[in-house]
Amino acid sequence: MIKVSVMYPFQAGARFDHDYYANRHMPMVAQKMGDACLYYTVDKGIAGGLPGSDPAFVGMCHIFCASVDSFSASFGPHAQEILGDIPNYTDLEPVMQISEVVVGHPPG
């Protein structure tokens, strides 16, 4: 199993609409990807490692798929539309990482 993480680095004064991201953007991504998206999570950064510090990332999602190939095949055809939605919730540039899940406990 792989995890695709899309992370938005914290930047003072940047715009990030958490409601839109969690309730419109990510459900649209999951719908476009179909069964290839096994499940996803959405995180809202609230603090860094030290008390009172800013989070490293203001928001992020993690999309779980069976393989890189299944992610690519399901995301690729919709990439333009999905990426085109970014300005609707933020002015930040996302950072993306694909990881192999070594240990995990899927919901359910």
Secondary structure, 3 states (H helix, E strand, C coil): CEEEEEEEECCCCCCECHHHHHHHHHHHHHHHHHHHCCEEEEEECCCCCCCCCCCCEEEEEEEEECCHHHHHHHHHHHHHHHHHCHHHCECCCCEEEEEECCCCCCCC
